Each structure stands twice: as structure tokens, then as C-alpha cells.
Amino acid sequence: MRMIGLSALMGLLAGCSAQNVANTITPTGGFTRTAGIDYGDLPRQKLDVYVPDDAGPETPVVVYFYGGRWSEGERQGYKFAAQALTSRGYIVVVPDYRLYPSVRFPAFVEDGAAAVKWVLEQLPGRVSQAGPVFLMGHSAGAHIAAMLTLDPTYLRPAGHAPTELAGFIGLAGPYDFLPLEADDLRDMFGPPERFPASQPINYVDGSNPPLLLLHGDADQSVYPKNSRHLAQKVSQAGGPVSLKIYEGLGHIRIIGNLALPLRWTSPQLEDIDAFIRETLADRLAEQGAGARR
């Protein structure tokens, strides 16, 4: 059955985008999706919430920020990723955010902060099972989530802090991508004196929640050194971090492997699931130890 699913997917790729195919063949059962919830007043400040049918008390929440070079993408395109996570029992939130060239850095990170504020403050009132919050992103979305996790200046105006997050999961994220050579990126993150402020690696101080960094060694869009450099700096600072580099995996396939027919080809979903469960187990152990002191 796995081979049939994979062959069908590959055959359909000739007629439409892989993302559309992945969403078309994604199961619609097992979760409830509430779409188009406002987390702000602007047209792009909306999010979708996916709740697994078997959600119980304190179900972990994954806020997923999609990629697209900070200039394209929409939340509706990531049903396949949300379903992958709900199939493991997690509540999933997928926000939209404003895009270049309508805005420039740090507006899309500020939108991410507003979405996280909504999740921390409003989601428990809508979904009583909502528990610890993890941030997750792919590519540009991993950059946004990493900035929120490592630089407290974004959540602080919202009355929150990265210490309230349970963890961060980054897939093929740009964390250390200077110098900027492409004209659109120089415009997006400029002027030049502000370039360093856009780099998540510059905010490492060892106080971060646990990080899981996933990257393919064949990624030619965001080089694996981004994840390697960030993991090294966090480790040197004494912060919790885990790095996984997948042999032969490129930039799109690392997120595409969450699509149902491809999940068996590489262990991304298993690694994400294990990280969340181990992180929560460690939190419970620490809380228990603190209560006994």
C-alpha cells in the first residue's frame, strides 16, 4: 500500500503542485479544523486550528509557521502537515503572516508574536484540552519561530516570554545566513546595519527552551551549516539542543515527507514526535523534583 501511495503521488506531480497533491490525498478525518480565526486586525492575521478527535487534557499544541522566502504561502496549503501532527495526538495552529514586499523585517516576526500571544491567551478558552506550546517552522517559517524562541523582544510587548514555550522544532531553517547577496533579501532585511538583527544565532544565550534542528545534507536553498552553527552555539552556551542531519534530503522534501504517502521514507515525523514526548517527560520530571525540594 505504501508503494501504491508513493507511485500515485509521483504520477500526479506532473499535473499540479506537490503541495496541492499532498493536501488532496490527506485524510479529512481524525481532527476538527476551525479556519480563519482572527489573531489581529489585518487581513493576513488569521490562523487555522486543528484539534485531534482524541485530544485529552493538556494536549500539546504545535504552532506551525510555513516557509516561502518570507514572500509567499498561505495557511490553507498546509493541511498535510497539520494532519501529520494531529495523527500523533497534537493540537496544531497554522497562522498566516504578512509577506514581503508588502512588509519588511521584522513585521512577519511581529505577526508571529501576535499569533503566539493568541495561542497562549485565547486558545485555552476555545480548546479546553490545550496544553504546552511548541513552535515549529520550515524554512522562512523556522526563521520566524526561531526568532520568537531566542529573542525575547518579540514576545515581551505581548506580555509573554520564550520561557513560556515548551520547545522549538526547526526544519531547514535559516538561522545564520549572512552575508545577504540577493537583492530581495537585502531589501527585506535592510538597511545593512540592521542585517545582524535578523539572525537568530545572534540571540543565543543558553536560556532557550529545548530546540530540535532538522536539516537535509542535500539542501541547496538553505545550507545545513545554518542548523549546524546554531546547534554548536546553543550547546556552547549551555542550552538544550538536538541536531539531526538527514542524508540525501533536500529543502522541500524535508517538509514534504510529512505528507501521508511519504512519511515512511524518512523519519522526520517520528523524530518530531519523540522530541515533543521526551521534552514533556523531562518537564514533568523537573517539576516533580522541584516539588520534592
Sequence and secondary structure as in RCSB ss.txt:
>XXXX:A:sequence
MRMIGLSALMGLLAGCSAQNVANTITPTGGFTRTAGIDYGDLPRQKLDVYVPDDAGPETPVVVYFYGGRWSEGER
QGYKFAAQALTSRGYIVVVPDYRLYPSVRFPAFVEDGAAAVKWVLEQLPGRVSQAGPVFLMGHSAGAHIAAMLTL
DPTYLRPAGHAPTELAGFIGLAGPYDFLPLEADDLRDMFGPPERFPASQPINYVDGSNPPLLLLHGDADQSVYPK
NSRHLAQKVSQAGGPVSLKIYEGLGHIRIIGNLALPLRWTSPQLEDIDAFIRETLADRLAEQGAGARR
>XXXX:A:secstr
 HHHHHHHHHHHTTTS HHHHHHHTS   SEEEEEEEESSSSTT EEEEEEETT  TTEEEEEEE  STTT   G
GGGHHHHHHHHTTT EEEEE    TTTS TTHHHHHHHHHHHHHHHTHHHH TTEEEEEEEEETHHHHHHHHHHH
 TTTTGGGT  GGG  EEEEES  SS  S  SHHHHHHH SGGGGGGG GGGG  S    EEEEEETT SSS TH
HHHHHHHHHHHTT  EEEEEETT  TTHHHHTTSGGGGGGS HHHHHHHHHHHHHHHHHHHHHHHHH 
